[in-house]
Amino acid sequence: MSVEFAVLGPLQVRVNGREHRVGGFTRRATLGLLLLNAGRVVSISELTAALWPGGHPPTARGILLNVVSALRKAGLDIVTRKPGYLLRAEPDRVDLHRFRAALHRASAAPGPEQTAAILRDALALWRGPVLADLVADGVTWPALVEITHLRDAAVEDRFDAELACGRHREVIAELEALVSDHPLRERLQGQLMLALYRSGRQADALAVFRAARERFAAELGIDPGPELAGLERAILTQDPALAATPSPTQTMLERKKVSVLVVRLELPGADEAADERLETAVAQVLRHVEALGGTTVTTLGSTVCAVFGAPVNREDDAARAVRAAFEITGEHPAAAAVSTGPALVTSGDRVEVGGTVLDAGLRLLAHTTKGEVGTCPVTDRALTPTADDAPFVGRSREMALLVETYEQVRATSRPRTITLVGEPGVGKSRLVREFATGRRTLTGRTPPFARDDVFAPLAEIVRSHAQIFDTDDAAAVTAKIQAISDDPWLVTQLCALAGAGPQGSDVLMAWRRLVEHLAEEPLVVIVEDVHWADDLLLGFLHGLADTADDVPLLVLLTARPGPPVRGESITLDALSEEDTAQLLETLMARHDVVADVPTLLRQAAGNPLFAAEYVRMLRDGAPDALPETVQTVIGARLDSLPQRERSVLQDAAVLGPAVWPGAVAVVAERDAAEIARSLEVLAQRDFLKRQTSRVLGEAEYAFSHVLVRDVAYDRVPRGTKAMKHYHAAEWVQALPLEHVPLLAYHFQEAVWIAEASGKPCDIMGRKARTALTDAGRRATALAARDTAIRCYRAALAVCPPGHPDQAGLLTLLGSSLAWSGEGLGELAEAVELHCGARNFAGAAEASRASWRATWHQGDHAAAERHLDRTIEFLALAGPDERAFGVQAYLAHSLTLVDRLDDAVSAAREALRGTTGVERAIALEALGLARVKQGDPEGIGDLRQAVTERRTAGVSPSLCLFNTGTAYAVLGDAKARLAVRAEARVAAQRHGDDDTITWLDSSRYLDLFWDGRYAEALRHVDESIARSPGQSHLHAARGRVRLLTGDLTGATEDADRALELARSKGHPGELQHPLTLKARIALRNGDPAEVGELLVLLRGRQITGPIGVDLPIVLAAAGHGQDCLAEVSWSRWKDAAVAYLGGDRSEALRIYREIGSVPDTDDESLVIGRK
């Protein structure tokens, strides 16, 4: 359970992401005091004194006990510690601790830029006064004052840092507001004076000092301190020490969407006067550009090139560029063109823009005549409002709050102002529209660049109510205003507000009087996008609740997250997953598109605008493209970050969904501690979120939303992406094998991006292939074949066709695929390439792997051909290290197909020149072959193979499994069980899922030999369900069924086992089906057919366990001991020879030593025993 606490504002507890109601005052106050002292024991006397400052009641301890009990039941970890209680909470789960930690980091930050960024994010944790709800109930604890002082100091430290960074103009408005609220704080006064002075407002700076001195004298009877007085003297003398010395700006290269404005002035004349007119006109053009937030890229004679969106993106960059174009062409004889698209933007001390979007603008300008503004299709789309055809879903809570507020306003006739706050596209306007249905409303919208008219939304409301059109002249406007009011003064002011006269200072009063008049009946005034509004307008709108008459007026504002909202507010969070799914399904049905809803849910992130845009992209046939609206909205949010954090976020985006400080530091080639600080800031700003780390010793973050990562990654220029991916791969290379997919991704992206950018790097490709191949070999050694296959596929993906590495990579990939009967195509191509290069050892390796693929397919004839071909290639290769290694694998294969003499020869040849794992494989093959030949000393070879594997650091589990098989062949069930247990432990330790599967699928034999037939039958049924084409499984089940009296089932299994064995063309698989059929015949009273069995016996085609069934059917057919002469020695053979020799007691004794209950309990031996 995840519990988070917030005290920097009203007390808030969130359990698993949802707000939890704590309860009444006593519970909240107890929890609040414990949180202020989190990690420290708070005595009962402290608690009672804080809860009852005027004296506690006699039952105080009992009340406190009940309160703590209730808090514990709510999931809070409160423990009893003498002399009181201790709240245990992770420090990063309490906002106060995070605030204190941020202050500590800020004090150790290397420069003012980092200090300002840390303090901005620290102060963003505050939602109001400390424990504001408790303070409202009368709490006056000293700790609250101390924490408030910390915040005040942090605010002032942040302004010092901002001023040191040269952002004096940006902080003036904040400082003026704070000085107004705290006129006696000298440090704030001095900061405001310095900011004004550096902004060229020396007189205003001195006026601040005069006002402070008058205030201090009137209220305190003192003069300002020596520091403030010294600052006044420095301003009067224009001390050079006061000049701003901003820290050097870091240069940053980004690929981002911009709108380019190109203007061609067409002024007459070619003399000196014409040059002067041109210079003046160009200066005026630049002022238009800068006033609308653009940046001049270059001027060349009469041509001016400017960009909107660099260095900072805004959602309305295209609109700003077009607005500037029309203003310029309206004022000057000029043609203009606006082109929108991606560009390479270098920002720092100056802004540079490069890319084809500039050329597109120039081409567009060439076809534009004087007085015209040309726009490209992308610009046109950006200017076209998105049609809102989405259904209204969710928002029941927010709608209920609005309706409740409206009803209260209507009942009390008291005005209220509420602000709806939410991210772009979250549905603020749609909620307002739904709420306004059926109610009297007046609506205005704040334009994003209302430079000349800060009261534009108020004017829009007047014009809409009076039905004034843009084409109306002043007389028409006056007439329409007179139609809604007969008050001459009001008509004059409203005409001015509507644009039919100069505005005076009374227009706000006039607008309020109009609204009060209209609100005689319940009225809702809606003003959208007040995040763009001037402070004067915002103050006026928020003050309406206090300044307007007692009328039923609800003022409803919409804004994006930003500075703290004044007054009442409702926050619109993302839609729930259920509501978003409903929205998507409706939109998909409306546009007749089909898509994976879970994928769209992740992309939309509960944002209705994003959901609609993604569905439209599907409709338009661009399912993989990032919608332009989404790019614009998220791009503007990214550009709200300081440059350092924005750069770190883009480098983090290269890594992928998961981010580690060490990895980002390698990608960015910067200090890891600095990166860690920036990542924490990004987490506080909700661009990243912390999660459980999968890398030892590294914190791990994830992007708060996939779109943030997509847009940030898209901004990284392709020219630097390749090397960043390569650095990321180098970092991932040191991680465990579980991170191989990430390793493959980064190496592939590095090579592919380098090739796509026309700068292929063979060194990068070679290192990528080497690293991926090494990882694949490590995975193979640990039996992690799926991981190995992924590595080899990735290495092939970055290997150019015809490259010498291709044959080896195909061999490795095919060898890994062969374990599941696949990879023959890759291996055939590898053999061809190896032979073409006369690398016969490589061809032998690929051919031997082809044997495994066909063996697992059950095509034993083809498998034999591949083995013969392998032997031929090795004969051509001659003795070398690689050939010895292939000999080891060949010996292993020959053992499995019972070519035992060849296997022993190949193994001994391999042991001449192999080491490590390959030596272990040769020993394993030698030992298994010797055991099958009847030599028990082969067990020693197998045990040595296990030791060699462990020394080489690879899993010995498969070798142990085969050792268990060897014990089964020799006839030692007890040793077999012990070594299989050892194999299981090793497999689990090394994650060898294949060996565990084989152990599980062959467990039926352990159960069968132990006489547990029902369990054995269940296990063999499961094995057949997984591998229905294995003849030995059907034969085993048939024998169990025969022993348990299911003659029909045994017959069916015997027939099926024989059919499968014959289809594979491997004589060794015929032994058990033929023996089973002969035993069933005897049970039915028919003669046993053993002719084919005798052929197998003479051909030494019988190996492995020889149960009592074989001597029984041979004896019934009249054969004796001599028919077993060619069979290799084992305890099974000893028992069979004794049986055929008539010594059934000896046979019984041997079967008991072997440990096989079915053979020991066979009726023929029971009869013999009697």
N, C-alpha and C positions, 0 to 999 in steps of 0.2 A: 504494500500500500504506500503510495506516495503522498506525503503531506507537506504543504508549503504554507508559510506564515508571512503576513505582511502587517507591519506596524507603522510604516511611514505613510500615514493616512488613517482612515477608519480601520479598526482591527478586521483582518480578513484571514480566513482559513480555507485552503483549497485541498480537498481530498480527491486524489486521482483526477486532478484537473477540474473538478467541479467545486463551486463554492459551498462551504458547509456553514450552516447557521449555528453559532456557538450557544446562544441562549440569552438569558437575562443579564442584568448589569453585573451581578456578583461573579458569574462565570466568566464574562468577558474581562472584568477587571483582574480576576485571578490569573487568567491566561495571559493577559497583557503584561502583568508584572513579571510572570515567569519568563515571558519572551524577552523582555528587556534585560533579563539576567540569564538568558539561555546558556546552559553549560555550567551554571553556578547554583549552589544550594541556596534557596531563599527560606529563611527561617519562618516558623509559624508566627512569631511576634512581628516580623516585618510585614507579612501578609495581612495580619489583622489590623496593624496600624495603618496600612495603605487602604484597606477596604473600609475601615471605620475610623477615620481620623479624629472624630469627635468622641471616641470611646466605643469600644466594641461591646456587643450584647453578651450576656452570660453564655449563650449557646453558640458563640462564635466558632469554637473549635469543631463543634458538630456540623455547623453550616459549611465550614471549610472542607471538612471530610467528605460531605455529600457532593460539594462542588467538584473536588478532585476526582471523586468516583465517577461523576457524570462525564467529565472530560476524558477520563480513561476509556469509558465505554464508547466515546466518540472516536477512539482510535489514536489518541494522543499518548505519547510515551512519557508519562510522568511517574517518577519513582520516588519512594519515600527514603529520604536520607536525613539523618540527624543533622541539625535540629528542625528540618522542614521538608521541602520538596525540591526535586530537580527535574526540569524539563529537558529531555534528551532530544535534540534535533540537529540534523546535519547543518553545519554553518551556512552552506549555500542555499538552504531551504528557508532562511530567514532574511528578509530584505534589509533589515538593519545591519546584519553582519556583512552582507554583500556591499552595502554602502560604506561601512568602515573599511572593508578590504580594498575597495576602490580608492578611497582616500589615501590609503597606504601606498597603493600602486602609483597613484598620481604624484605622491611626494618623491617617488624613486624614478619617475619617468625621465628619459634622457633629454627631452626637449619640450618646449611649450606646445608644439603641435600634439604630441602624445598626451600631455597633461590636460589640454583642453578637451580632447576626445574622451578621455577617461572620466573627467568630471562631468561632461555633458551627459554621459550615460549613467553616471552615478546619481545625478540630480533627477534624471528621468524616472528613477525608482519612486520618487515622492508623489503621493496622490493627494496630499493635504497635510495639515498639522499632524504631529505624532499622536497616534491613538485619538484621532479627532472625535470619534463617537464617545469615548470615555471622558474626554475634556468637556464635551457638551453636557455630560451628566455631572460635572463638578469636580473631576479628578485634577489634582494639582501636584503631582509628584515631581520632586526636584530633577529626576532623571529626564523628564520631558524637556525641561529647560536646557539641560546640557546637550541633548541630541539636537534641539533646535539651533543652538549656537554652533554646533558642528556643521549643520546645513548652511547657516549664514556664512560661516568661514569658507565653506566649499564654493558657494556662489561667488564670493569675492575672489577666491583663488582662481576660479575659472575665468573671470573677467581679466585678471592679470595675464593669464595664459593667452586668451584671445587677443589682448592688446599686444602681447609680445609677438604674436603671429601676424600682426599687421591688419587685424580685422576690426579696426576702430569704428569704421562706418557701420558695420553690421551690428554692433552691440549698443549703439546710442539709444535706440528705442527701448530696449530692455532696461538699460541703466536709468533712463528718465523715469520709467514706471517704478522702478525700485526706489529711487531717490524720493519720489513722490510719496511712496508708502512708508519709507524709513528715512525721514529727513535728518535724523540725528546721527546716522552712521557715516563718519567722516571718510572712511575708506571708499565707500560707494561714491561719495561726492567727488573725491579726488579722481577716481576712475572715470567718472562722467566728464570731468573737466579735461582730463588727458585725451579722451576719445574725441571730444569736440575740438580741442586744439589741433590734434593731428588731422582732423577732417577739414581744416581751414576755417574753423568757426571760433576764432580767438575771442571775439566779443561775447559770444554765448558762453564760452568757458568761464570768463571772468564774471558773467552775470550769475552763474551757478554759485560761485564763491560768495558774491555779495548776498545772495538770498540765504545761503547757509549761515553767514555771519550774522545777519539780521535775526534769523530763526534761533540761533544759539543764544544771542543776547536777550531776546524776548522771553524765551522759555527757560533758559538755564542761567542767564546772567554771566556768561563766559564768552570768550572768543574762540574761534576754531584753533585746533592744535597746531604745533609748529610744522608738522608735515604738510598740512593743507595750506598753511600760510606760505611755506616755502614753495609749494607748487604754484601759488598765485604769482609770486615774485618771478619764478622761472618763466611763466607764461608772459608776464609783462615785458621781460627782457628777451623773450624768444630764445631761451637757452637751447643751444643745439642738442643738448643731452636729451631733450624731450622728443626729438625726431624718432619716428617709427623705424625700427630695425628688424623687419620681418626675417624669419629664418628662411634660408634658401628653399625654394619650391622644388620638390622632386618631379622630375620629368616622367610622364606616364604616356604610354602608347596604347590606344584602345581602338577597337573596331566598333563603331556605334552608328546608329541611324541618325542622320541629320537632314536638315532642309537647307539647300544652298540657294541664295538669292544672288542673281547676276543682273546688274543694271547697266544700261548703255545710255549715257546722256547725249542728247543731240542738240547741242547749242550752236548757233550760227557764228560765223567769223573765224579768222585765223590769225588775228593780231594779238598784241600784248593784252589789250582789254578783254579779248575773248578768253585768254589764258586765265586772267583774274576772275572772270565770271565762272569759268570752269572750276577753279579752285574753291570758290565760294559755294558753288552747287555741290561739289563732292563733299565738302565739310557738312553741308546740310543733309546730304544723303546718309553720311555716317552717323549723324545725330539721330535720324529716324531709326536707323538700324539698332543703335545702342539703346535708345529709349524703349524699344520693344524686346530687349534682351538678346540681341544678336551680337556677333563678333565679326569684325572686319578681317578678312583673310588677306586681301591684296587690293590695290588700286593700280590701274595701268591706264594713264590718260583719262579718257572719258568713261572707262569701264570700271565698275566697282564690284567686287566679289565678297559676299558676306555669308556667314553660316549661322544657323539657329540650331541649337542642340549641342554645341561644343563651347566650352568644356563640359557644360551641364545640360542634360536632357530635360525637356519639359514635355508634358503630354500634348501641348498645343504648339509645338515648334513650327509645324507646317502653317498653321493659322497665323502665327506671328509673322512668318516670312511673307505670306501673301498680303497681310495687312500692311506691312512695311512697303511692299511693292506698289500697292494701290495708293498709299500716301505719297510715295515718291513720284509716281507717274501723274498723280493729280496736281502736284506742285511744280514739276519740272517737265520740260519736253524730253521724254525718256521712254525707253522700252525696258521691260523687266521680265525675268523668267525665274521660276522656282522649281527646283528639282529635288526630290526626296529619295534617299536611299542610304545604304551603308557607306561609311568612309573611314579611313584611318586617321584618327585624331591624336595629335601629340599635344599634351597640355603640360603646362609648367609655368615658367616666367612668361611665355607667349604661347599662343595657340596656333597650330599648323594643321591643315586639313588636306588630305590627299585621297585620290581614288577616282573612279570613273564617274561618280555622281557630279563632279565638277565639270567634266567634259560634257555630260548630258545637259547640264545647265547652259553651257556655252552653245551647244547645238540648238537647244530650244530657243535661246535668245536670237540666234541667227535668223529664225523664221518668225520673229515677233516684230511688229511695226511699232512706230512711236505711238504712245498712249495706250498700248496694250500690255497685258500681263499674261504671259504663257505659263502654264502649269503642266507637270507630267502626270500620268495616270496615278502614281502612288500618292502624289500630293492631293489629287482630286479625291481619292478614297479617304484620305485623312480628314478632308474638309467635309465629307458627307456624313451626316449624323447616322449612327447605327440604328436601324429600325428595331424598336423594342417590341418584338412579337412573342416574347417569352411569357408563359403563364406566371401568375403571381402565386408563389408557394411559400410556405413557412411564415415566419414573422408574426406568429400569433401572440407571443409575449409582448413584442414591441407595439403591435397594433392595440393590444388591450391597454397598455400604458397610455398611449395617445388618446384613446377613447375615454379612459378614466379621467385624464387631465382635462379634456375638452368638457366633459360633463361637470367637473368641478368648477371650471371657468364659467360655464353657463349658469350653474346654480348660485354661485357667489357673486357673479358680475365683477370679478377681480381679474385683471390681465395677468397672464403667465407667459414666460419665454422658455422654450425648450430647444436644445440643439441636438440634432441627430448626427452622431459621429460614426464614420465608417470609411474603410478603404475604398478607393475608386472601383466602381463596378459592383459593390457589395449589395446595392439595391436601395440606397437612400431615397433617390427620386421616385422610384417605383412605389415604395412604401408611402411616401407623401401623396402620390397621385391616388393610390387606393384609399388612403385616409380621407382625402379631400372629396371623394365622390359623395354627392348628396349633401355637402356642407357649403356654406357661403365662404368663398376664398378669394384672396388677392395674391398674385404670384409675381415675384421678380427674381432675376438671376444675376449674380455678380459676375461680370465678365472677367476673364483672366488678365486683361491688360487695360483696365479702365483708368488710363493715366490722367485724362483731362476731366473726368466726371466721377468723383468718388461716390456720388449718390445715384449711380446708374440704376441699381435695382429699384430704388424708390421711384425714380422717374418712369421706369418700365411699368410699375404698378399703376401710377397715375395715368399713363398713356393707355394702358389696357382698360382701366375702368372707364375712361372717357372716350374710348374707341378712337384714339388718335393714330393716324397712319404716318409712315415715313414720308409720304408724298404730300401731306398737309402743310400748307404755308402757315405763317404766324397768325394770320387772321382766322384761319380755320381752327387752329389749335385753341385760340382764345375763345372762339364761339363754343367749342365743345367743352371747354373748362367751365364756361358760364352756364352750360346746360346742367352741370352737376353741383353748382354752388352759386348762390346769389350774393355772397360776401365779397365785395370788391378787393379787400386786402388779400383774402384767401385766393381769389382768382389770379391776382397779380403774381403771388408767390408760386402758385402751382404752374402757371404758364412758364415762369422762369425755370422751374424744375423740369418741365417737359421740353425745354429747349427753345421756347419762344421769347426769350429775354434773358438779360444778365441775372445770374443767381446772386442773392444776397445772403445775409446771415440768418434770415428768418425762414428759409425753405424747410428746415427740419421741423420747426414749430408748426408750419402750415401743413406739412404732410401728416404730422401727428394729429392735428385737429381734424383733418379729413378722415383719417382712420377712426378716430373717436366717434365722429358723426356716423360713419358707416357701421360701427360696432354697436349701435343701439340694439341691433339684433345680433346674435352670436356670429362671430367672424373669425376666420383663420387667415392670418397674413403669413405667407410662405416666402422666405428668401433663401435661395439655393446658393451653394458654393461660397459661404462666407469666409472660407479660408483664404480667399483672394481679396477680401474686403479691407478697406482702410480702417485703422484703429478708431478713427472718429466715427465712422459708420457703425462699427461693431459696438462701440460704447453706447451709441444712441439706441441701437436695436435691443441690446441687453438691458438698457435702462427703461425701456417702455413699460415694463411691469411695475416700476415704481413711479414713473412720471405721468403715465396716462391716467385719464379719469377712470372711475369705477364703471367699467363696461366689460361685457363678456368677449374679451379679445384674447386669442391665443396666437402668439408669434412663434412660428415654427421655422427654425434655421437648419440648414444642412452644412456639414463641414467634414473635412478629412482630418485624420489624426495629426496632431501637431502640438503647439503650445497648449497648456491647460485651458479647458473650456470654462468660460465664466458661467456661473449660474447652473441651472438644471440641465442635464444631458442624458441621452439614451445612446448607448453604444451598440452598433449593429455588428455582431460577429459574423463569421462565415456561416452559411447555411449548414444544417445537419446533413450527414451523408444520405439519410432517407429522403430529405427534401430535394437535395441536389440530384439524386437518382430519378426522382419523379420529374424534375425539370428537364433533365437530359432525355428521358424516354419520350416526353411530350414533344420536345423539339425534334428529336430524331424521327418520330412518326410524322410530324408536320413537314419535314424536309425530305422524307422518304429516303433516309440513310440508315445503314446498319453499322454498328461498331461495338467494340468491347466496352461495356459500361464501366467496369472497374478501372480500366485505363483512363477513361474520360473523367471519372471521379477524382483520380489522383491529379489529373491535369487541371481540372476546374477548381479544386480546393475550396469548394463551397462558395465560389464567386459567380453569381448569375451571369455577369457580362462575359467572363472567361468561358463558361459553359456554352453560352450562345455562340461565341466566336469559334470555338472548336467544332461545334456542329456545322457551322457555316463553312469552315474549311473542308470538312468532310463532303459537304454538298458540292463544293466547288472543285473537288478532285485533288485536294492538296492535304492529305491526311497527316503527313509528317512535318508540315510547315508550322512554324510558330506564328500565330496570328499577329498582325501588325499592331492591333490594339493592345494585345497582351504585352508585346515588346515595349510599346510606348509607356504603358502604365508602370511596368516593373522597372524599366530603364530609368524613369524619373525617380523612382524610389531608390534605386542604386546610387544615383547621383546626389541623393541627400546625405550620403556618407562622406566623411572626410576622405581625402585622397588616399591616405595610407590604408585605411580600412577597406576602401573600394578596391585598391590594388590587391590586397590580401584575399579578399573575397573572390576575385577573378582567378587568382592563382589556385585557391582552394577548389574552384569549379573545375579546374583541369583534373583534379584527383578523382572526382566522381561524387556519388551521393554521400560517401563517408569521408571524413576529413580528420587528419591527425596533425598536430603542430609540427612534429619533426618532418613529416612529408611535405607540408606547405613550405617550411623553411628551405628544404632542398630545392623544391620547384621554383621558389622565389629568389633563391640564393641570398637569403637574409638571415639574421640572427634568430635562433629558435625562441629565445625568451621574448623578443619583440613580437614575433608572430603569435606566440601564445597570448600575449596581452591583447593583440588586435582581434584574435578569434573570440576572446571572452567579451570584448566590446560588441562584436557582431552578434554574439548570442544574446547579450542584453538588449540589442536593438531588434531582436526577433528575425534576423536573417539566418541564424544557425540555432541549433538546439543541441544540448549535451545528451549523450546516450552512453549506454554501457560499452566500454571499449573492448575491442577484440584484439588489440595489440598491447602486449605487456609493456608497461611503463609509459604509455602514451594516453593522453586524454583523447576522447573521440567525440566529434561533432557530426551532425547531419544537417543538411540544408532544410530550412523550415518548410520549404516547398520546392518541388521539382522545377517549377518555372523560374524561381530565383536562380537556381543553378544553370538552367538552360540559357537565360539571358546573360548572366555573368560570363558563362563559357563562350557564348557567341561574340562577346566583346574582345576576347583575346585574339590578337591578330594571328593569322595563319602562319606568318613567318616565324613567330616565336612559339607557337603551339607545339610544333614537332619536338623542339629541344626541351620544353617543359614536360611533355609526356615522357621523354627519354629519361629526364632526371627523376620523374616519379617512378618509372620502372626500376631504376637503379636502387631507389629506396625500398620498394616493395620486394626486390630480389632477396633481401636479407630476412624476410618474414617467413613463417612456416608455410608448408605446402597448401594449407587451406586458402591462402591468398593468391594461388596460381591464376584464377580467372582475372584478377586485377592486374597481375604481372603481364599476362597475355594481352589484355586490353591496351595497356599503356605502350608496350612495345609495338603492337600493331598500329596503333594510332600514330606513334612517332614516325614509323617508316612510311605509312600511307600518306600522311600529311606532307612529309618531306617530298615524296614523289609527286603529289598533286600540286605542290607549289613550284614544281620545276627544279627542285634542288635535292635530288636523290642523294643519299649519303651511304656509300657501301660500308663504311666503318660502322655506322649506326645499325645497318641491317645485319652485319656479321655479328656484332655484339648481341643484338637481339636474338638471333638464332642460337648463339652459344648459350646465352642465359636460359632461354626456353628449353633447349635440349638438356641442359644440366638439370633443370627443374623436373623435366620429364623422366630422366634417369633416376632422380631421387624418388619420384613418385612410384616408378616401377619397382624399385628396390623395396618400397614399403607396401607393395601390392595395391597401391592406389591407382588402378588402371584408368579409371575415368579421368582422373587428374592428368595422368601421363598423356592420354589421348588428346586432351585439351591443349596441353603444352605443344605436342608435336604438330597438331593442326595449326596452332598459332605460328609456330616456326616456319611451317610450309607457306603460310599466308604471306610471310615477309621474305620469301625466297624467290628471286626472279626465275622465270622458266629457263631451263638449260644451265642453271648454276650448278657447279660441282657438288654443292651441299644437298641438292635435291634428292639424289639417290639414297643417301644415308637417312635423310628425314623420312622418306617414303618407307624405308625398311623399318625404322623405329615405329612409325605410325601403324603400319601393317602388322607388325609383331604384337603391338598392344591390342589391336582389333581382333587378332587371330584367336584370342582367348574366348571370344564369343562367337567364333565361326565366321568372322567378317574379315575384310582387309585384303581379299585375294586380288582385287584390281590394283590396289596400291603396291602390293608385293610383286605382281607381274611387271608393272612399270619399273619398279626398282631393279628387278633382275635384268631387264633390258638395258637400263642405264648403266648398271655395274658392268655388264658384259661389254657394252660399247666403250667403256673406259678401261677394259681389261682388268677390272678389279674383281677377281674370281672369288676371293674371300667374302667380299660384300655380296656377290651373287649367291654364294652358298648360304650366307646368313638369311637372305630374303627367301631363298628356296626352303630352308628349314622352317621358317615361320609359316610359309605356305602349307607345310605339312600339318602344323598345329591347327590352322584354319579348317582344312579339309577333315582332319581327325575329329574336331568338335562338330563338324557338319554330319559326321557319321559315314563319310565317303572314304573307307579304308583303302580301297584300291588306288584312288587318286593320292591319298596320303603316302602310300608306298612309293609311288612314282616320284613324288617330291623328295623323299628321302634318298632314293637312288640318284636323283639329279644333284642333290646336295653333296653326296659322296664324289660325284664326277667333278663338280666345281672345286672341291677341296683338293682333289688330285692335281688340278691345274694350278691351284693357288700356291702350292709349296708351303713349307713351314715358315710361318711368321706369327706374330702375337695375335693378330685378329683371327687367323685360321685356327690357332689353338683354341681360342674362345668359342668359335663355331663348332669345333670338334666336341667340346663339352656339351653344348646344347644338342648336338646330333646324337651323342651317346645317350642322353636322357630320352630322346625320342625313340631311338632303337630299343631301349629297354621297355618302353610302353607298348611297343608293337611286338614284343617278345622275340626280337632278333638279338638274342642274348650274346652270342659269340661276337657279333659285329659291335654290340654295345660295349662289351668289355674292351675290345681293341681300341675303339674310338675314345673311351674314357682314359685308358692308359696313355694314349697318344696326347690327349688334352692335358694330362697332368704333367707332361714334359715342359709345358710353356705357359701355364695359366697361374693366376694368383687371385686372391680375394674371392668375389662372388662366383666367378667362372670356375675357379678351382673347387669351390664348394659344390657346384652343379656337377662337375666331373666325378667327384667323390660320391655324390648322391646316386648318380647313374651307375657307377661301378658297384656300389654296395647293393642296390636294388637288383641289378643283373645277377650278381653272384648269389644273392638269396634265391632268386628264381631258378638258378642253376643247381640249387641244393646246397650251397656253401653258407653256413651260418656265420662265417667270419665277415660276411658282407655287412652285418649289423655294425661292426666296428667302423667301416667306411662311412656308413650313414651317420654315426655319432660324430665322426670327425668332420663331416660336412656341416652338421649343426654348429659345431665349434667355429668353423671357418666363417659361417654366415654371421654369427654373433661378433666375431672379431672384426668383420667388415662393416658392422653397424647396420645390418639389414635383418629383416624378420626371418627367423628360422622356422616359422609355423608350418609352411608347406613341406619343408624337409622332415619335420617331425611327423606330419600327417603321413608322408610316404614311409617313414620308419614304422609307423603303426601298421601300414599295409604289409611291410616286410615281416613283422611279427605274425600277422594273420597268415601269410604264406607259409611260414615255418611251423605254425601251430602253437602259438602262445598267447591265448586270449587275455590273460592277466597282464602281461607286458604290453599288449596292444592297448588295453584300456588306460594304463598308466601314461604311455607316451601320447595318446590322444588327449588326455587331460592337460599334459604339458603343452601340446600344440594349441589347445584352445586358449590357455593363458597367454601364450606368446602372440597369438592372433589378435586377441583383445587389446593387448598392450600396444601393438603396432597398427591397429586399425585395419587388419587384413580381413576384409569382409568375405573375400572369395573362400579362404580356408575355413572360416566359420560356417559358410554355406555348405561346403563339402562335408565338414564334420557333422552338421545337422542332417544333411541328406543321407549320410551313411550310418546314422545312429541306430537305424532299424537292426543292423547286424549285431550290435552290442546287446540289444534287447532280445533278439532272436537266440543268440548263444546263451543268454541268461535264462531262457525258458519263459520269458514274458511275452507270450504270443500276441495277446490283444493289443498291447502297446506297440509291439513291432509292426503289427498289421496297420495300425493307425499311422505310424511314421512312414512306412513304405507307401501307403496310399498318398500321403502328402508329397513324397518324393516323385511318385509317378505323375501327380498333377502338375508338378513343376517341369518334369522332364519325361514326357510320355513315350519318347522314342528310344529309351534305354532298355535293351533286352535283359540285362542282369537284374534290373529292378522287377520286371514281370516274373522272371524265374524265381527270385527271392519270395515275392508275394505268393506265387504258386506253391512253393514249399510250405510256407506258413499255413496256407489254406488247406493243404493236404494233411498237415499235422493236426489241424483243428476240425477235420471232418468235412470240409467243403470241397468235395471231389469235383463238382461241376466248375466252381471257380478256379480250382487248381488246373483243371483241363484247359479252360479258356486262357489262363495265364501262360501255360506251357506252350500252347499253339502260338500265342502272340509273341512270346519271347523267342521262339524258334524262327518265326517270320522275320522279326527285326534282326536277329543275328545273321540269318542268311543274306538279308539285304545289304548288310555292311561289308560282307566279303572278308571278314576276319575270323579265321577258324577258331581262335581261342575263345570267342564268345559263344561257340556252339555247345561247349561242355555242359553247362548247367541246364539249358533247355532240353538237350537230348537225355540227360540223366533223369530229369524230372518226368519227361514223357514215358521213359521206360519204367519208372517206379509207379506211375499212375496205371500203366498197363498191367503191372503185377497186381496192383490193388483191385483192378477190374477182373482179374483172373485170366488175363491174356498174356501171351509170351512177351518177354522184353526184347525190343529191337536194339541191339548194341553194335551193329556192324559199323556204323559211322563213328561210334565212340572208339572202337578199336583202331580205326584209321587215325583218329586224333592222338590216341595213346602212342602209337608207333611213330607218329610224326612229332612227338614231343610238343604237342599243341595244348597240353593241359598243364596249367600252373594255378597257384592259389589254393585255397582251402578245398580239400577233397572230402566231403562228408561221407557218412555211412551209406548214402544212397548209391554211390558208384560201386563199391564192392558188392552190395546187395544185388544190383541188376546184373553185374558181371557174373556173380556166382549163380544166379538164377538161369543165366544163359549158358552155364557150363564152363566158364573160363576160370583159370587159376591165377596164381601169383605171377606167372611169366608175362602176362599181358601188361604188367606195370613196370616192366624192366626199364623202359626208356623214359619213365617219368622221373623228374628231379626229386632228390630226397627232401622229405619234410616229415614232421610227426604225423601229418595226415596220411602220407604214403605208408609209414610204418603201421598205422592202424589198419589201413586197407589191406596191406600184405598179410597181416595177422589174420584178418577176417577171412581172406581168400584161402589162407593156409589152414583154416579150420579152427584156429585158436581164438575163439570169440572172447574169452576172458581177457586175453592180452589186448585185443582190440578195445574192449571196454575200459581197461586200465589206461590205455593211451588217450582215448577220448576224454576221460576224466582229467588227465594231466593237461590236455589242451584247454579244457574249460568249456566244452560245447555241450550244453544240456540236451538239445534235440538229438544229437548223435548218441549221447550216453543213454538216453531214455528210449531209443528206438526198440520196437517190439522184438526185432530179431536178436538184439543183444540181451533183452530181458529174458527171452526164451532160453538163450544160451546160458545165461546166468543161473536160471532155474535148473 
